[in-house]
């Protein structure tokens, strides 16, 4: 089943249907209101709905694998499977 969530398509139930089945009760589907994503500035504007649901912003330079050089290299060298994207949704 293809669900249109206001221009965002999923291959499953809508968020409302998913929540009605008991999942992700506190989730929302909204523009996160980044400051300037085209310029790579993914900080949140003060009126972002993400902040309203309790998201705590973090420094992205602190994200990722941490530890010794060998540990970080092991993560880089891991044989990750190739990303397989689904076909684009059919536009009615």
C-alpha positions in Angstrom: 0.0 0.0 0.0 1.4 3.4 -1.0 0.5 6.2 1.4 0.8 9.9 0.5 1.8 11.9 3.5 1.6 15.3 2.0 4.3 14.7 -0.6 6.1 12.1 1.5 5.3 8.6 0.2 5.6 5.4 2.3 5.1 1.8 1.3 2.9 1.2 4.3 0.3 2.8 6.6 0.0 6.5 7.2 1.4 7.9 10.4 -2.2 8.1 11.8 -2.9 4.5 10.9 0.5 3.4 12.4 -0.2 5.3 15.6 -3.7 3.8 15.9 -2.1 0.4 15.9 -0.1 1.4 19.1 3.2 2.5 17.5 5.1 5.8 17.8 2.5 7.6 19.9 4.6 10.7 20.4 5.8 11.0 16.8 4.9 13.7 14.4 5.4 14.2 10.7 6.6 17.8 10.1 9.2 20.0 8.6 12.1 20.1 11.1 12.7 23.7 10.2 16.5 23.6 9.7 18.2 27.0 9.5 19.7 26.6 6.0 19.8 23.0 4.8 20.9 23.9 1.3 24.0 25.5 2.8 24.6 22.5 5.1 23.3 24.3 8.3 21.1 21.7 9.9 20.7 23.5 13.2 17.0 23.9 14.2 15.2 27.1 14.2 13.8 28.1 17.6 10.2 27.3 16.5 11.1 23.9 15.2 8.5 21.2 15.9 11.4 18.8 16.8 12.1 20.9 19.8 8.5 20.9 20.8 8.5 17.0 21.0 11.7 17.0 23.1 14.5 16.6 20.6 17.8 17.8 22.1 20.1 19.3 19.5 23.7 17.9 19.4 27.0 18.8 17.7 27.1 16.5 14.6 30.9 16.6 14.7 30.5 14.5 17.9 28.4 11.8 16.2 29.8 8.6 14.8 32.3 6.0 15.9 34.5 7.1 18.8 37.5 5.3 20.3 41.0 4.2 19.3 42.3 4.7 15.8 42.0 0.9 15.2 38.4 0.9 16.3 37.5 3.8 14.0 39.4 2.1 11.1 37.4 -1.1 11.8 34.2 0.8 11.3 35.4 2.3 8.0 36.5 -1.1 6.7 33.4 -3.0 7.6 31.8 -4.6 4.5 28.5 -2.7 4.6 26.0 -4.0 2.1 25.2 -1.8 -0.9 22.3 0.6 -0.3 19.3 -0.5 -2.3 16.7 2.2 -2.8 13.1 1.3 -3.6 11.7 2.5 -7.0 10.2 5.9 -6.9 6.4 5.9 -6.2 4.0 6.0 -9.0 2.7 9.5 -9.5 -1.1 9.4 -10.2 
